[in-house]
Amino acid sequence: MKNILVPYDFTSFADQAFEKAVEIAKKFDSKLTLLTVLGNDIDTSGMSLSRAQEAHDEIENKTTDDLNNLKKSYKDIDVSAKIVHNPSTINGILYFAEKNNVDLIVMGSHGRSGFKKLVLGSVASAIITKASCPVLIVKSKILKSNYT
């Protein structure tokens, strides 16, 4: 288990998954990659082409800074931060995992709507189904505490 991927969307769910991935990376001396997928979810209607590009650049720069700040707080393990552009978060994660020989994907679950989605979350469910490597879903401490 040398290459661990953590899809990271700046939520508490992703933070919990990252903490678990750090724990695993320390035990196995693994490389850990934080991955954020940026899609086309910025509303650029009514913007000039140059302003729309500026808006995309601002979001990418902010995301890069935030990932780098998080990465810096873990000096005792090998952490890298990557951004991929893909209109589909699922496809972005799966493509990155395949191209970078990921051994394990560690991710949180939002638990949004519908029974299957409530249990896993739509992105997590799709990654489990389609990934060619093992996937560890980290239970939310928030959801878990509601049932105890």
C-alpha positions as a Python dict, from the first residue, in 0.01 Angstrom:
ca = {
    (1, 'M'): (0, 0, 0),
    (2, 'K'): (238, 265, -127),
    (3, 'N'): (4, 512, -296),
    (4, 'I'): (-310, 636, -114),
    (5, 'L'): (-558, 878, -272),
    (6, 'V'): (-790, 1103, -74),
    (7, 'P'): (-1055, 1281, -281),
    (8, 'Y'): (-1080, 1612, -100),
    (9, 'D'): (-1366, 1862, -122),
    (10, 'F'): (-1297, 2076, 188),
    (11, 'T'): (-1584, 1929, 393),
    (12, 'S'): (-1571, 1777, 740),
    (13, 'F'): (-1629, 1439, 572),
    (14, 'A'): (-1312, 1482, 366),
    (15, 'D'): (-1122, 1599, 675),
    (16, 'Q'): (-1219, 1280, 859),
    (17, 'A'): (-1113, 1066, 561),
    (18, 'F'): (-784, 1253, 539),
    (19, 'E'): (-711, 1190, 908),
    (20, 'K'): (-773, 817, 858),
    (21, 'A'): (-555, 817, 546),
    (22, 'V'): (-274, 989, 740),
    (23, 'E'): (-298, 717, 1004),
    (24, 'I'): (-271, 445, 738),
    (25, 'A'): (10, 626, 551),
    (26, 'K'): (217, 644, 870),
    (27, 'K'): (175, 272, 935),
    (28, 'F'): (269, 167, 582),
    (29, 'D'): (510, 450, 496),
    (30, 'S'): (282, 538, 207),
    (31, 'K'): (263, 837, -22),
    (32, 'L'): (-64, 1025, 22),
    (33, 'T'): (-227, 1237, -247),
    (34, 'L'): (-503, 1489, -182),
    (35, 'L'): (-713, 1526, -496),
    (36, 'T'): (-966, 1797, -568),
    (37, 'V'): (-1176, 1776, -882),
    (38, 'L'): (-1281, 2110, -1025),
    (39, 'G'): (-1576, 2090, -1260),
    (40, 'N'): (-1779, 2338, -1456),
    (41, 'D'): (-1994, 2442, -1163),
    (42, 'I'): (-1915, 2814, -1178),
    (43, 'D'): (-2199, 3021, -1320),
    (44, 'T'): (-2025, 3233, -1580),
    (45, 'S'): (-2339, 3336, -1766),
    (46, 'G'): (-2332, 3705, -1842),
    (47, 'M'): (-1954, 3724, -1795),
    (48, 'S'): (-1712, 3811, -2067),
    (49, 'L'): (-1482, 3530, -2173),
    (50, 'S'): (-1184, 3697, -2002),
    (51, 'R'): (-1378, 3750, -1676),
    (52, 'A'): (-1501, 3390, -1683),
    (53, 'Q'): (-1140, 3273, -1720),
    (54, 'E'): (-1038, 3499, -1430),
    (55, 'A'): (-1313, 3345, -1213),
    (56, 'H'): (-1192, 2994, -1295),
    (57, 'D'): (-831, 3095, -1225),
    (58, 'E'): (-928, 3252, -891),
    (59, 'I'): (-1099, 2932, -779),
    (60, 'E'): (-807, 2717, -891),
    (61, 'N'): (-555, 2945, -716),
    (62, 'K'): (-759, 2946, -393),
    (63, 'T'): (-796, 2567, -408),
    (64, 'T'): (-422, 2525, -467),
    (65, 'D'): (-340, 2753, -172),
    (66, 'D'): (-583, 2571, 57),
    (67, 'L'): (-450, 2228, -41),
    (68, 'N'): (-91, 2341, 6),
    (69, 'N'): (-169, 2482, 350),
    (70, 'L'): (-327, 2154, 452),
    (71, 'K'): (-34, 1960, 308),
    (72, 'K'): (219, 2172, 502),
    (73, 'S'): (64, 2074, 833),
    (74, 'Y'): (176, 1712, 778),
    (75, 'K'): (553, 1718, 753),
    (76, 'D'): (609, 1363, 883),
    (77, 'I'): (452, 1194, 579),
    (78, 'D'): (480, 1231, 202),
    (79, 'V'): (171, 1434, 102),
    (80, 'S'): (109, 1582, -240),
    (81, 'A'): (-187, 1787, -357),
    (82, 'K'): (-335, 1767, -705),
    (83, 'I'): (-618, 1935, -890),
    (84, 'V'): (-786, 1781, -1191),
    (85, 'H'): (-1041, 1942, -1417),
    (86, 'N'): (-1334, 1721, -1504),
    (87, 'P'): (-1705, 1796, -1524),
    (88, 'S'): (-1764, 1468, -1339),
    (89, 'T'): (-1616, 1433, -990),
    (90, 'I'): (-1649, 1055, -1017),
    (91, 'N'): (-1470, 1033, -1352),
    (92, 'G'): (-1200, 1273, -1231),
    (93, 'I'): (-1126, 1056, -927),
    (94, 'L'): (-1134, 728, -1119),
    (95, 'Y'): (-917, 859, -1402),
    (96, 'F'): (-657, 996, -1159),
    (97, 'A'): (-653, 671, -959),
    (98, 'E'): (-597, 463, -1274),
    (99, 'K'): (-326, 686, -1421),
    (100, 'N'): (-135, 714, -1094),
    (101, 'N'): (-140, 350, -980),
    (102, 'V'): (-334, 422, -663),
    (103, 'D'): (-338, 129, -418),
    (104, 'L'): (-617, 259, -194),
    (105, 'I'): (-879, 533, -209),
    (106, 'V'): (-985, 672, 129),
    (107, 'M'): (-1291, 893, 124),
    (108, 'G'): (-1570, 1025, 338),
    (109, 'S'): (-1935, 1001, 255),
    (110, 'H'): (-2184, 1285, 260),
    (111, 'G'): (-2491, 1067, 294),
    (112, 'R'): (-2730, 1289, 101),
    (113, 'S'): (-3055, 1143, -41),
    (114, 'G'): (-3220, 814, -126),
    (115, 'F'): (-3143, 498, 72),
    (116, 'K'): (-2825, 399, -115),
    (117, 'K'): (-2705, 758, -115),
    (118, 'L'): (-2798, 792, 252),
    (119, 'V'): (-2573, 503, 340),
    (120, 'L'): (-2277, 591, 119),
    (121, 'G'): (-2328, 909, -80),
    (122, 'S'): (-2357, 915, -458),
    (123, 'V'): (-1988, 982, -531),
    (124, 'A'): (-1869, 729, -274),
    (125, 'S'): (-2113, 468, -406),
    (126, 'A'): (-1992, 514, -764),
    (127, 'I'): (-1625, 502, -664),
    (128, 'I'): (-1678, 177, -471),
    (129, 'T'): (-1854, 27, -770),
    (130, 'K'): (-1611, 139, -1041),
    (131, 'A'): (-1265, 171, -884),
    (132, 'S'): (-1007, -93, -970),
    (133, 'C'): (-841, -63, -628),
    (134, 'P'): (-979, -102, -275),
    (135, 'V'): (-1187, 185, -137),
    (136, 'L'): (-1216, 270, 231),
    (137, 'I'): (-1521, 474, 327),
    (138, 'V'): (-1473, 663, 652),
    (139, 'K'): (-1791, 691, 854),
    (140, 'S'): (-1890, 1040, 952),
    (141, 'K'): (-1853, 1112, 1321),
    (142, 'I'): (-2142, 1354, 1278),
    (143, 'L'): (-2384, 1093, 1141),
    (144, 'K'): (-2253, 824, 1374),
    (145, 'S'): (-2318, 1036, 1684),
    (146, 'N'): (-2684, 1080, 1584),
    (147, 'Y'): (-2746, 707, 1626),
    (148, 'T'): (-2565, 641, 1953),
}
